[in-house]
Every structure is written in structure tokens, then in C-alpha cells.
Amino acid sequence: MGMLDWRVKSSDVLAQGGVIAPDERLPWPQTTLMGVQHVIAMFGSTVLAPILMGFDPNIAILMSGIGTLIFFAMTGGKVPSYLGSSFAFIGVVIAATAYAGKGPNANLGLALGGIIACGLVYFLVGLLVQLIGTGWIEKRMPPVVTGSVVAVIGLNLASIPVKNMAASNFDSWMQVLTFVSVALVAVMTRGMLQRLLILVGLIVSSLLYAVLTNGLGFGKPMDLSGIANAAWLGLPALRAPEFSANAMLLIVPVVIILVAENLGHIKAVTAMTGKNLDQYMGRAFMGDGIATMVSGAAGGTGVTTYAENIGVMAATKIYSTAVFAVAALIAIVLGFSPKFGALIQAIPLPVMGGVSIVVFGLIAVAGAKIWVDNKVDFSVNKNLLVAAITLVLGTADFTLRFGQFALGGIGTATFGAILLWALLDRKT
């Protein structure tokens, strides 16, 4: 079967609660609707990550579409996955560029150089996996290590919304309103609304913010003039990378997290579809690595396979890779709309802060979920100590300096977890 030869299934299959496999598709109208749903699912995070790092959200959306098509080509259209902005880069990019949390990032070039270097290392890991399999990764990165590293990303970022995204008491209360809105959407709604908890919570909170500020005079009013003035169509402003050893050393370790994420995602899709996708693991890593390099070269964020989209597949039982090709094309079209970019920029900072509290918390809990799902036994001292030390190193932003180089909390926690495990695991 070729890359674009999907077997067409009628929509009756869905009515009977059936499954659409990766090499099958629904008729194009339904496939397109599913593509829209996947764009909406990845949307919140793919746009949120660049805003938190001072990148251009339009380029991030454009590059998520292009990256997904690169991934699709590299895996021969066999692995259903969407590539969006990776949150693993946020902490290290903020550290490498000393970004203050609002507006464009003045040192964006440094981050882009690091992202490209990270993509290259990721590609090489993929090449190695293609040659010798994934056993060596799984031995060095057992669930206690990957869970700790993922949890630490959320915890390390926790202070950003709390310290930098609320300038006044009103802003702090607005953050509370925002995360409560997201939580209510997550628990009280059903179906598609529930799947879009971040996006719906963000819209509700922005409307509340407008009523309280523009309407009742609390806080800084929302400025919508940018949306009115922006063109519907236009080229995003591409940015050039700068290569600095310090920034690259800080950002490249993220590759460990990307590998752990992608490995977990492919195993999850394998479990859901009943089709063993392990043979595509190396190609998936290489595709993600190339997509990250291409994105960084244009001014976009590093990209990774998206759990949000895996969640949509789990809910809909539609695993067709055709849906992801359509979603990628829709994202590319959105990337060329400055009006859409202006709409994102109009979101009030405290609302973004409230959403960030939720997202960073979800990342921390996702790490703990890795422990729970893999039944990590914390009565075993080596598991207990690897997790305990890693969490505090990352949360407190423990930094080690080597001459001019500084390895911040996420870096020390990531390397610390891997090295500590290697040291303590010798005894077994």
C-alpha cells in the first residue's frame, strides 16, 4: 500500500461504534471535519507555548502544519500523529534568552539556534534507533526517570505565571477565575466541549475579563484595535537563528524529553490500534527531528508528537493518518493569517497566566501519571531517591556552572535523573 492509498470506509462504521484504522479513511467531508477537530485540539497548546516564550504564534501554527507533513512523509503515512509546539522547550528557552514573559522575545535567535541543534541530535538518535532498536533507551530511561523529568518541567515553570503574569491584585483574581473556568469546563461539560477545555476556558475567561475591565473599569482594558487593523492574509515574519554554545548546551538536553514523549506516544497508539508501530520508531524520531530543525530555522518552536491529538483519537476511535494530513494543511492556511495572530495577541496576560497554571500543573501530573501507569514502586530506595532528588533540583532551579556554561534546573534534573539511575542501578 502506498503512502496516500487509504481504504475508504463508509460513515456507517462510526454509527456502529467501529474503528477507522491508520490505513483507512472516511469520505473526505468527514475526514476534513475530523481534521478541523484535531487542529482545535492541538491549537491551545501550540499557540500557548510560543506566547510563553515570546515567539510568533502564527509561525508556530504554520510550522506545526509543515512539521506534521514532514513527519507524515518520514513515516510513510503509517503513524497517526500531529506535531505541535513542545512545552519541554519553555523552561530552557526562557533561561537561554532571559525572557521577561510579555511581548516579543528580544533574544529569539539564540533560542532558535538551540532548537535547531536539539533537532539535529534528535534526528541522530532516530538514526541510531533505526539501526539498533529502542532497547538502549528504555534501559537508561525507565518510567521512574521519564516520569520525574516530565513532572519537573511543569514544576520548574510553575513560578512564571504566578510571579510574572499578574501585575496587580485584580490580575491575580483574574488568574483564579481563569483556572476555575477551565476546571469547570473539564468537569461539567461533555463531548467536544470537554475535549477543548483549555480553549473554551480561555474564551470564557477573556469574555469575563472584557466585562470586568472594558465594562466595569477594573484592571487594564482589552485592546482589540490590533485585530481590526490586521490583514486577513499575509506572510508571517520569519526570524533567523543565532548559534551560541551556551544556549545550545542549555536547550539540547530537551532531546531526552522529546524521545521519552515520542516513545510513549507511539506505544500508546500501538496499544489503541492493535497495530505494532515499533518498526517506525526510528523514522518517527527522525521526522520529528527534521521538523524541529525546519521550524527553528524559520522562527518557530521545537515540535513534538501531541498527546492532545492522541486523546482525540482515543475518544473518536478514528486513527486514519489522512485526518492528520488534512489537519496539517488547515494549520498551514491559518499560519498565513495575521488577523488570527492579532486575535491571539489580544488575549489578556492574566488570562494566559491562569491557563498557564493549568497547563504547567497538567505537565507535572502527567509525570506522576507515568509512575502510576507503570506501577513504579517507591518502596524501592533507588526509585524513591531518583524521583525525590530530581523533583527538588528541577523545582528549585538548581544550577551548575562549568566555566561560562550554566546548566539550569530542567537540565540538571534531566541529566541528574539519568546519571543517578545509571549509578544506583548497578547494584541490582
NORQUIWO-V317574 format. One record per residue. N is the residue number from 1. PHI is phi in whole degrees, -180 to 180 (* if undefined). Layout:
n: {N	N}
phi: {PHI	PHI}
//
This chain:
n: {1	2	3	4	5	6	7	8	9	10	11	12	13	14	15	16	17	18	19	20	21	22	23	24	25	26	27	28	29	30	31	32	33	34	35	36	37	38	39	40	41	42	43	44	45	46	47	48	49	50	51	52	53	54	55	56	57	58	59	60	61	62	63	64	65	66	67	68	69	70	71	72	73	74	75	76	77	78	79	80	81	82	83	84	85	86	87	88	89	90	91	92	93	94	95	96	97	98	99	100	101	102	103	104	105	106	107	108	109	110	111	112	113	114	115	116	117	118	119	120	121	122	123	124	125	126	127	128	129	130	131	132	133	134	135	136	137	138	139	140	141	142	143	144	145	146	147	148	149	150	151	152	153	154	155	156	157	158	159	160	161	162	163	164	165	166	167	168	169	170	171	172	173	174	175	176	177	178	179	180	181	182	183	184	185	186	187	188	189	190	191	192	193	194	195	196	197	198	199	200	201	202	203	204	205	206	207	208	209	210	211	212	213	214	215	216	217	218	219	220	221	222	223	224	225	226	227	228	229	230	231	232	233	234	235	236	237	238	239	240	241	242	243	244	245	246	247	248	249	250	251	252	253	254	255	256	257	258	259	260	261	262	263	264	265	266	267	268	269	270	271	272	273	274	275	276	277	278	279	280	281	282	283	284	285	286	287	288	289	290	291	292	293	294	295	296	297	298	299	300	301	302	303	304	305	306	307	308	309	310	311	312	313	314	315	316	317	318	319	320	321	322	323	324	325	326	327	328	329	330	331	332	333	334	335	336	337	338	339	340	341	342	343	344	345	346	347	348	349	350	351	352	353	354	355	356	357	358	359	360	361	362	363	364	365	366	367	368	369	370	371	372	373	374	375	376	377	378	379	380	381	382	383	384	385	386	387	388	389	390	391	392	393	394	395	396	397	398	399	400	401	402	403	404	405	406	407	408	409	410	411	412	413	414	415	416	417	418	419	420	421	422	423	424	425	426	427	428}
phi: {*	-77	-66	-112	-99	-85	-77	-84	-111	-77	-71	-61	-56	-68	-59	-90	74	-79	-112	-106	-74	-55	-95	-118	-150	-83	-54	-55	-58	-69	-62	-66	-61	-63	-61	-61	-62	-68	-63	-66	-64	-82	-58	-53	-73	-64	-88	-67	-57	-63	-63	-70	-108	78	-92	-85	-61	-61	-66	-62	-65	-57	-72	-66	-66	-64	-62	-63	-67	-63	-61	-59	-67	-66	-96	64	69	-101	-112	-76	-157	-113	-102	-129	-57	-88	-76	-63	-83	-58	-60	-72	-67	-62	-67	-72	-110	50	-76	-87	107	-146	80	-66	-83	-66	-107	-57	-54	-61	-64	-64	-60	-65	-65	-64	-60	-63	-61	-66	-63	-61	-59	-66	-61	-61	-62	-64	-64	-60	-83	-125	86	-104	-55	-65	-71	-64	-70	-85	-128	-68	-54	-65	-75	-63	-61	-64	-66	-65	-59	-64	-61	-63	-70	-64	-85	-55	-77	-62	-64	-73	-90	-107	-114	-137	-81	-141	-63	-59	-61	-63	-64	-66	-62	-60	-56	-67	-70	-68	-59	-61	-64	-64	-62	-64	-99	-92	-103	-133	63	-62	-57	-65	-64	-101	-55	-68	-65	-66	-60	-67	-66	-59	-67	-64	-65	-60	-61	-62	-63	-72	-96	-63	-84	-106	83	-81	61	-84	-64	-73	-107	-103	-64	-60	-68	-62	-82	-77	-75	-70	-127	177	-80	-69	-81	-75	-124	-96	-78	-123	-104	-123	-57	-62	-64	-66	-63	-73	-92	-57	-57	-57	-55	-63	-72	-60	-62	-62	-62	-64	-59	-62	-65	-68	-65	-65	-67	-59	-64	-73	-92	74	-103	-75	-102	-56	-65	-96	-57	-61	-67	-65	-62	-64	-62	-66	-64	-63	-60	-66	-65	-63	-63	-62	-69	-102	110	-98	-82	-67	-118	-149	-65	-106	-64	-55	-75	-67	-61	-63	-63	-62	-74	-98	61	-110	-108	-58	-72	-59	-60	-75	-64	-66	-59	-63	-66	-63	-63	-64	-62	-60	-61	-95	-118	-59	-63	-64	-62	-66	-62	-64	-66	-79	-63	-63	-58	-62	-67	-61	-63	-63	-66	-62	-57	-65	-64	-67	-64	-64	-64	-59	-71	-60	-65	-63	-65	-60	-62	-64	-61	-98	51	-65	-95	-85	-84	-87	-57	-67	-64	-60	-74	-60	-66	-61	-68	-59	-62	-74	-56	-73	-66	-86	58	-61	-117	-115	-108	-122	61	-80	-83	-127	-105	-80	-52	-66	-66	-65	-67	-65	-65	-58	-62	-68	-70	-64	-61	-60	-70	-78	-80	-66	-76	-79}
//
